[in-house]
């Protein structure tokens, strides 16, 4: 059960309840999902009831097993066209076809180590996830050092503070204004090794919409010319 923090407070955005709804909608049993994740049914039950806050890594693993994007913890993903009814209560449509969110009721998803995710799009868009992540000092996407691997393509932009992005081949440190992109199938880990809060914005495309994706949906190979594009790096530290 490494990578998950026990907390006796309820999750502000009811992540656990949402994950349970997604699991039951997929027809999967608690035991089968727990077995695929390599954790006990009791641990998964604690996540679904809000007793345990999943780490970023565990959340990504969970939604991956359930076959939905991370944005599914915020909205109903079974939509093809955004509409106010599929978004939050603060979303309006002042002009036909234009959805607007003022942000008054936007609540972040609180994960392990104090990491938070906040959706930035006013309504869900199939195949696209746009969100803001906040990493407190010393926080990481996986406390036990394991790396994230998931389908699609990630594009990140650091807004404040400094983040270190670890890959098997080396690591990249980015400050405000720095950005990077890479196939999410490339093992990676996000770390805030500083004593200041770090904030970044992420755009994640599903496998079908990822750069260089020429095969069927689910193919998340690296783009043909370059796997990672980096801008504004304060340091690149090969290992």
Helices and strands as residue ranges (DSSP letters): E 4-6, H 15-26, H 30-37, H 41-48, E 52-54, H 56-66, G 70-73, G 84-86, E 91-95, E 98-101, E 109-110, G 112-114, E 116-119, E 128-135, E 153-160, E 163-167, E 170-183, E 188-191, E 198-205, G 207-209, E 228-238
